[in-house]
């Protein structure tokens, strides 16, 4: 048999490439494909959860819009409409908010922390970087693909939940968008938190060099960072607005959707005292002595929410850049 015939028969006998392999090889090659292959379980799970959650949000919105069209979106004075809304949709919204609040922590712990730590622990990092692959190329591929997938998933989740929540915002979370969860689960904040915690997990994993300890350390860090964010940072992202009213008046008339933050008592010229001032003993004489004639309520207006979110996201993304710059510097300059 001639060599040409032999070659032809071998080609005919070779199994055809599967249709699933061809697109994958065309889309991801070299280091990106290796990174995807190493972390495909988590990345695929994240994509599937994102698709399922977005479909769930779309399904929930159908029922929410039917309810709003029938009964309205503004809370009534006695709270009956809010109670009815919560009885019907409250548990679903609570689950949605929990999913979006914990998603950044999950990404930081289960994707960020093992991303480099697992390579160091198993020795695959040395193998990869000795196969004519520079550390710069390796770190670029290792960081870019997982972070891009994480950003894509959280962007889709945030956009879908914002689409669901916005029409029913005054009923869904009783107007408290700052502490009620909407601030953390809509707009750019989920994406920024995810990237920040993922970057911090990557840095911690690089320093610890062991997967399980890195995940534990990332968990502690993420919980601590979330506490600092909610207690020290979030309330300072916007300027409080104030409304004054007579001390013996009926109460503040705040705009719909406002978040009431603090209450004071004040003099006619605007000097503030704590809300508990002159509440015991001879209260009339005490107020007359200090000149207290008004009450003051400080609040955030709903119109401030978007600006506060973008400022907070900008801070988190700036910190993310700093952390990733440290990771790249250490990966390129120090032994791993």
URLINUR-V649759 format. One record per residue. N is the residue number from 0. D_CENTER is the distance of its C-alpha to the mean C-alpha in Angstrom with 1 decimal. Layout:
[[N/D_CENTER] [N/D_CENTER]]
This chain:
[[0/66.7] [1/65.7] [2/62.6] [3/61.3] [4/61.7] [5/60.0] [6/57.0] [7/56.9] [8/57.1] [9/54.4] [10/52.1] [11/53.0] [12/52.4] [13/49.0] [14/46.2] [15/44.2] [16/40.6] [17/38.2] [18/36.4] [19/33.1] [20/33.9] [21/34.9] [22/31.7] [23/29.7] [24/32.1] [25/32.2] [26/28.4] [27/27.7] [28/30.5] [29/31.2] [30/28.3] [31/25.5] [32/27.2] [33/27.6] [34/23.9] [35/23.1] [36/25.9] [37/24.8] [38/21.3] [39/22.0] [40/21.5] [41/17.8] [42/17.2] [43/19.4] [44/17.8] [45/14.3] [46/16.0] [47/18.0] [48/15.3] [49/13.6] [50/17.0] [51/17.9] [52/14.8] [53/15.4] [54/19.1] [55/18.5] [56/16.7] [57/19.7] [58/22.1] [59/20.8] [60/21.0] [61/24.7] [62/25.5] [63/23.5] [64/25.4] [65/28.6] [66/28.2] [67/27.4] [68/30.3] [69/32.6] [70/31.7] [71/29.8] [72/26.3] [73/27.5] [74/27.8] [75/31.5] [76/33.2] [77/33.7] [78/30.3] [79/31.8] [80/29.7] [81/26.5] [82/27.8] [83/28.9] [84/25.5] [85/23.8] [86/26.6] [87/26.0] [88/22.2] [89/20.8] [90/20.3] [91/18.7] [92/16.1] [93/15.5] [94/14.9] [95/12.5] [96/10.4] [97/10.8] [98/9.9] [99/6.5] [100/6.0] [101/7.9] [102/6.9] [103/5.4] [104/8.5] [105/10.6] [106/10.2] [107/11.0] [108/13.9] [109/15.4] [110/15.0] [111/14.7] [112/17.3] [113/19.9] [114/19.7] [115/22.4] [116/23.6] [117/24.8] [118/26.8] [119/28.3] [120/29.2] [121/30.9] [122/32.6] [123/31.4] [124/30.2] [125/33.8] [126/35.0] [127/32.7] [128/33.4] [129/37.1] [130/37.4] [131/37.8] [132/34.0] [133/33.1] [134/30.3] [135/28.8] [136/28.7] [137/27.4] [138/24.5] [139/23.6] [140/23.6] [141/21.8] [142/18.8] [143/18.7] [144/18.8] [145/16.1] [146/13.6] [147/14.7] [148/14.2] [149/10.7] [150/9.9] [151/12.2] [152/10.8] [153/7.2] [154/9.2] [155/11.6] [156/9.6] [157/8.1] [158/11.7] [159/13.4] [160/11.9] [161/12.5] [162/15.9] [163/16.5] [164/15.5] [165/17.1] [166/20.7] [167/20.6] [168/18.4] [169/21.3] [170/22.2] [171/18.9] [172/17.6] [173/20.9] [174/19.8] [175/17.7] [176/14.6] [177/13.7] [178/14.1] [179/14.1] [180/10.5] [181/10.5] [182/9.3] [183/5.9] [184/6.0] [185/8.1] [186/9.0] [187/7.7] [188/5.0] [189/2.1] [190/5.2] [191/6.2] [192/4.3] [193/5.3] [194/8.5] [195/9.2] [196/9.3] [197/11.0] [198/13.4] [199/14.2] [200/14.9] [201/17.1] [202/18.9] [203/19.5] [204/20.8] [205/23.1] [206/24.5] [207/25.0] [208/26.3] [209/26.1] [210/23.5] [211/23.5] [212/23.8] [213/21.0] [214/18.7] [215/20.0] [216/19.6] [217/15.9] [218/15.4] [219/17.2] [220/15.5] [221/11.9] [222/13.3] [223/15.2] [224/12.6] [225/10.4] [226/13.9] [227/14.9] [228/11.8] [229/12.6] [230/16.3] [231/17.2] [232/14.9] [233/13.2] [234/16.7] [235/18.1] [236/16.1] [237/18.8] [238/22.5] [239/23.6] [240/26.2] [241/29.3] [242/31.9] [243/35.3] [244/37.6] [245/40.9] [246/40.8] [247/42.5] [248/40.8] [249/38.8] [250/35.3] [251/32.8] [252/32.3] [253/28.6] [254/27.2] [255/25.6] [256/21.9] [257/22.2] [258/20.6] [259/23.5] [260/22.8] [261/26.2] [262/29.9] [263/33.0] [264/36.7] [265/38.4] [266/41.8] [267/43.2] [268/42.4] [269/38.7] [270/38.8] [271/36.1] [272/36.7] [273/34.6] [274/34.4] [275/36.7] [276/39.4] [277/42.8] [278/42.0] [279/44.8] [280/48.5] [281/50.1] [282/47.0] [283/49.0] [284/50.8] [285/47.7] [286/45.9] [287/49.2] [288/49.5] [289/46.0] [290/46.2] [291/43.1] [292/43.3] [293/39.7] [294/36.4] [295/33.2] [296/29.8] [297/26.7] [298/23.7] [299/20.9] [300/21.7] [301/19.4] [302/20.4] [303/18.7] [304/15.1] [305/14.5] [306/16.1] [307/14.2] [308/10.8] [309/12.4] [310/14.0] [311/11.0] [312/9.3] [313/12.8] [314/13.2] [315/10.3] [316/11.6] [317/15.1] [318/14.5] [319/13.2] [320/16.5] [321/18.5] [322/17.4] [323/18.0] [324/21.3] [325/22.3] [326/21.7] [327/23.8] [328/26.4] [329/26.9] [330/27.0] [331/29.6] [332/31.6] [333/31.6] [334/32.8] [335/30.1]]
